[in-house]
């Protein structure tokens, strides 16, 4: 009954098999391995972007920070939601790598409000030489509230940003989950909606540790390569990153894994509501935020359930629960059974 985070799941056997296959013999280092060529071609095919530049790093923080640094100057501002991962959970790395400033924008359920975004960019633009210069918008999909931007919502926010000269980045640590939930193509969720750079997640969807950065404008490629090297994120034995991504993309495994996680979360959300919990946000993908009755929380904890309590009151406990690709129906049902009051 493990619902603390999807990045604690095991690695799928298909990915382990790809790693084992890559472990034979010798391969050129630093991304010149033949597997990386296959990965690059496959990502370009998936995203309908034959000119896209594709690079691999080991962490989501590196992907986001290096991508944003490539879009921004040191005196620039990146606009993001106040609860965005780049703001709350990356220890200032986006500011460290790019030396710019994050400007926070509000919006319900983890989504940036378009009117608030437009106002924030206009306010920052009026600062002249005394203020940071608006440079980028960063959207998180799946959001930190577990909700999903539709392609239309992404397009609306990107249009606001681009009308004022900003580039657009997407933190897609859970991109596969968002894509499955929205029922659209990768291109529709990204460059067709105005996204310039995507952090294409793998770790939270089952990989051992690899993320792709997809630059839809290849003119930024060389700068990204330099930033990746200077930032100490260019792997020598790169083939082990490439192999993970190869196994992930083979036969659309990445979408299958995300669909499993989303389905488990939907089952869990239905059960939580029936057990008297209050859902705090729409459950669009594989993350749930809910207030559990205190007695139910204590029963679940006593039974060994693992999740993140976030706030407590005398009557209830607000918690985050996340389903992974390996969460089973039996896991969900066991947790819901632990929550339930014993019958008289």
Number of C-alpha atoms within 10 A of each C-alpha: 20 19 23 20 18 23 19 15 21 14 18 19 11 15 22 17 14 19 20 12 11 19 13 8 6 10 16 12 13 14 21 15 19 13 21 23 14 15 24 22 17 17 22 19 13 15 19 16 17 14 13 24 22 23 22 26 23 19 17 26 22 23 28 30 24 27 29 30 23 22 22 21 17 15 15 22 27 27 25 24 27 19 21 24 20 24 18 12 11 16 12 16 17 24 21 14 21 22 17 22 22 23 21 18 22 18 15 11 17 23 27 27 16 20 13 14 23 16 12 17 25 13 12 15 17 13 11 9 9 7 14 21 23 29 25 28 28 26 27 30 28 27 27 19 23 26 24 27 22 19 21 12 17 27 20 14 23 25 18 17 24 16 10 16 13 22 22 28 28 26 28 27 28 26 28 26 31 30 25 20 22 16 13 13 15 19 18 20 26 22 22 16 20 24 27 23 28 27 30 24 26 27 23 24 30 26 23 22 19 23 29 27 25 27 25 23 15 15 12 16 18 12 15 23 16 13 20 23 12 11 13 10 17 20 17 12 16 21 25 23 24 30 27 29 32 25 22 25 18 14 10 11 16 22 19 17 20 28 22 21 24 27 20 25 26 19 14 25 25 14 18 22 14 12 17 14 23 17 18 15 16 15 21 22 30 30 32 25 23 22 24 24 19 18 15 21 22 17 18 21 15 11 15 13 19 15 17 15 17 12 10 13 10 7 10 19 21 22 20 19 23 24 31 29 25 19 21 16 15 11 18 22 15 15 24 21 17 21 27 17 11 8 4 3
